[in-house]
Amino acid sequence: MRDDDAPLLIVGLGNPGAQYAQTRHNIGFMCLDALEMHYRLPSGGSWNPEKKFQGEYVKTNIEGRPTILLKPQTYMNLSGESLQQVMQFFKIPADNLLVVYDDTALAFGRVRFRAQGSAGSHNGMKSILQHCDGTHAIARFRIGIDEPPGVIAQKNYVLAPFTTMERTYLDELLDNCCRAVAHWVTHDTAQAANAFNGQWLIADLEPLPPPPPTAEADSDTSTPAQEPLSGTEETPAPSP
């Protein structure tokens, strides 16, 4: 159960530095940047670099709920160190936490909420779980970036920029990711999963449904003429 007296904490995973800013592995940072812009308080500033947190954070309000956004600056595989410092300082329980990161097992344009589970092969999520007392009951929001094509190694794929085609859809994707995260804020992980898991957040990429049967096919109820079994011949009449 969430603690209503504590703020929510949404952490996006990525790598610091300009060379990684537009890579697939940084979609978590991109989502947090979109949230910060959408929900920036009139009296608030932008990201605050905080050395003791090893990250950048900002306090905001999402749909009436006090929320802290965090981008760890430790590199991906040490993300949990930054998260742990913020949770301890602001006294935020694990039930108030949502982790946002990339997932190669989901198609580009698809997302998935999950209330708990293992980290899979994601090193950033592994670090998060290790620094949250080993619990797997951490809500996460995974954003699909597709599987590596062909023989490209996964490491090289996730650290590469999005393609030109993908970049044309990023704004739409991130806008809808903000909508999904806001739904998590106002509801819970299960309800957010029901609303967004399995949905396409990029309309142009959603596969078309199969065409309905044609009227001609529906009306054709005649029984086809029976053909002789292959490999058989009629038996000739016996000779008188």
C-alpha positions in Angstrom: 0.0 0.0 0.0 1.2 3.5 -0.8 2.1 5.9 1.9 -0.1 9.0 1.3 2.1 11.1 3.7 5.2 10.5 1.6 5.8 11.8 -2.0 5.9 9.5 -4.9 9.3 8.8 -6.5 9.6 8.2 -10.2 13.2 7.3 -11.3 14.2 7.1 -15.0 17.2 5.0 -15.9 19.9 6.0 -18.3 23.6 7.0 -18.7 24.9 10.5 -18.1 26.7 12.5 -20.7 25.9 14.0 -24.1 27.2 10.9 -26.0 24.4 8.8 -24.5 21.6 11.4 -24.4 19.8 10.2 -27.6 20.5 6.5 -27.3 17.8 3.8 -26.8 19.1 2.9 -23.4 18.3 6.5 -22.2 14.5 6.3 -23.0 14.0 6.4 -19.2 15.8 9.7 -18.9 13.8 11.0 -22.0 10.5 10.0 -20.3 11.5 11.8 -17.1 12.5 15.0 -19.1 9.0 14.9 -20.7 7.3 14.5 -17.3 9.4 17.4 -15.9 8.4 19.7 -18.8 4.7 18.7 -18.6 4.4 19.0 -14.8 6.9 21.8 -14.0 5.7 23.9 -11.1 5.3 27.7 -11.9 7.6 28.5 -9.0 10.0 25.6 -9.5 13.1 25.2 -11.5 14.4 22.5 -13.7 16.7 19.6 -12.7 18.8 20.0 -9.5 22.1 18.2 -9.5 22.7 16.9 -6.0 26.1 15.4 -5.2 25.0 13.5 -2.2 22.2 11.9 -4.3 24.6 11.1 -7.2 21.8 12.3 -9.4 19.6 15.0 -10.7 16.1 15.5 -9.2 13.2 17.8 -9.2 10.1 18.2 -7.0 6.8 18.5 -8.8 3.1 17.8 -8.6 1.5 15.2 -10.9 -2.3 15.3 -10.9 -2.4 16.7 -7.4 0.1 14.3 -5.9 3.6 15.5 -4.7 6.1 13.7 -6.8 9.9 13.6 -7.0 11.6 12.8 -10.4 15.1 11.4 -10.3 17.7 10.7 -12.9 20.7 8.9 -11.4 24.1 10.1 -12.7 26.0 7.0 -11.7 25.9 5.2 -15.0 23.3 2.5 -15.5 24.7 -0.4 -13.5 25.0 1.7 -10.3 21.6 3.4 -10.5 20.5 1.8 -7.2 23.1 3.8 -5.2 21.4 7.1 -6.2 17.9 5.8 -5.6 18.8 4.5 -2.2 20.1 7.9 -1.1 16.9 9.7 -2.3 14.6 7.2 -0.7 16.4 7.4 2.7 16.6 11.2 2.7 12.9 11.8 1.8 11.7 8.8 3.7 10.0 7.2 0.7 8.8 3.6 1.0 9.2 1.1 -1.9 5.5 1.1 -2.5 5.7 4.8 -3.6 8.3 4.0 -6.3 8.1 3.6 -10.1 11.1 2.8 -12.2 11.1 3.7 -15.9 13.5 2.0 -18.3 14.0 0.5 -21.8 13.1 -3.1 -22.8 14.3 -4.9 -25.9 11.6 -7.6 -25.4 8.8 -5.0 -26.3 8.2 -3.5 -29.7 8.9 0.2 -30.2 5.6 1.8 -29.4 4.6 -0.7 -26.7 4.9 -0.3 -23.0 4.3 -2.5 -19.9 3.6 -1.8 -16.3 4.5 -4.5 -13.8 4.2 -4.5 -10.0 7.0 -6.9 -9.3 9.4 -9.4 -10.8 13.1 -10.0 -11.6 15.3 -7.5 -13.4 15.9 -9.8 -16.4 19.0 -8.8 -18.2 18.7 -5.1 -17.4 21.7 -4.0 -15.3 20.1 -0.8 -14.1 17.1 -2.6 -12.7 19.4 -5.2 -11.1 21.1 -2.4 -9.2 17.7 -1.0 -8.1 16.6 -4.3 -6.7 19.9 -4.8 -4.9 19.6 -1.5 -3.1 15.9 -1.9 -2.2 16.7 -4.7 0.3 16.5 -7.3 -2.3 12.8 -7.1 -2.7 11.3 -7.7 -6.2 8.1 -5.9 -5.3 9.1 -2.7 -7.1 6.7 -1.2 -9.7 8.3 -0.7 -13.1 7.2 0.9 -16.4 9.1 -0.6 -19.3 9.2 1.2 -22.7 9.8 -0.9 -25.8 12.8 -0.3 -28.0 12.6 -3.5 -30.1 15.0 -6.4 -30.4 18.4 -5.9 -32.0 18.2 -6.8 -35.7 20.4 -9.4 -37.3 23.7 -10.0 -35.7 24.1 -6.7 -33.9 25.1 -7.2 -30.3 22.6 -6.1 -27.7 25.1 -3.7 -26.0 25.8 -2.0 -29.3 22.2 -1.8 -30.1 20.9 -0.2 -26.9 23.8 2.3 -26.9 23.1 3.4 -30.4 20.7 6.3 -31.3 17.2 5.8 -32.5 16.7 5.5 -36.2 15.4 8.4 -38.3 12.0 6.7 -38.5 11.9 6.1 -34.7 12.9 9.7 -34.0 9.8 10.9 -35.9 7.6 9.1 -33.4 9.5 9.9 -30.2 7.5 13.0 -29.3 4.2 11.0 -29.7 5.6 8.1 -27.7 6.9 10.3 -24.8 3.6 12.3 -24.6 1.7 9.0 -24.3 4.2 7.7 -21.8 3.5 10.8 -19.6 -0.2 10.0 -19.9 0.5 6.4 -18.8 2.7 7.5 -15.8 0.0 10.0 -14.7 -2.5 7.2 -14.7 -0.2 5.2 -12.4 0.0 8.2 -10.1 -3.8 8.6 -9.9 -4.6 4.9 -9.7 -2.1 2.0 -9.1 0.1 -0.3 -10.9 -2.6 -2.9 -11.6 -5.0 -0.4 -13.0 -2.3 1.3 -15.1 -1.4 -2.2 -16.5 -5.0 -2.8 -17.4 -5.2 0.5 -19.2 -1.9 0.5 -21.1 -0.3 -3.0 -21.3 -0.9 -4.4 -24.8 -1.8 -1.0 -26.2 0.2 0.8 -29.0 1.2 4.3 -27.9 2.1 5.2 -31.5 -1.0 5.1 -33.7 0.8 4.7 -37.0 2.7 1.6 -35.9 -0.4 -0.3 -34.6 -0.9 -3.4 -36.9 -4.2 -3.3 -38.9 -6.8 -5.8 -37.8 -7.4 -8.8 -40.2 -10.0 -8.1 -42.8 -13.5 -9.5 -42.1 -14.7 -12.4 -44.3 -16.2 -11.3 -47.6 -19.9 -11.7 -48.3 -19.1 -14.0 -51.2 -17.2 -16.3 -48.9 -20.0 -16.3 -46.3 -22.7 -17.1 -48.9 -20.8 -19.9 -50.6 -22.3 -22.9 -48.7 -22.3 -25.3 -51.6 -20.6 -28.6 -51.1 -17.7 -29.1 -53.5 -17.9 -32.1 -55.8 -16.1 -35.1 -54.3 -12.9 -36.0 -56.1 -11.5 -39.5 -56.3 -8.9 -40.4 -53.8 -5.4 -40.0 -55.1 -3.6 -43.2 -56.1 -6.8 -45.2 -56.7 -8.4 -46.4 -59.9 -11.9 -47.7 -60.7 -12.0 -51.5 -60.7 -12.8 -52.8 -64.2 -15.9 -55.0 -64.6 -15.2 -58.7 -64.7 -15.1 -60.3 -68.2 -18.0 -62.6 -69.0 
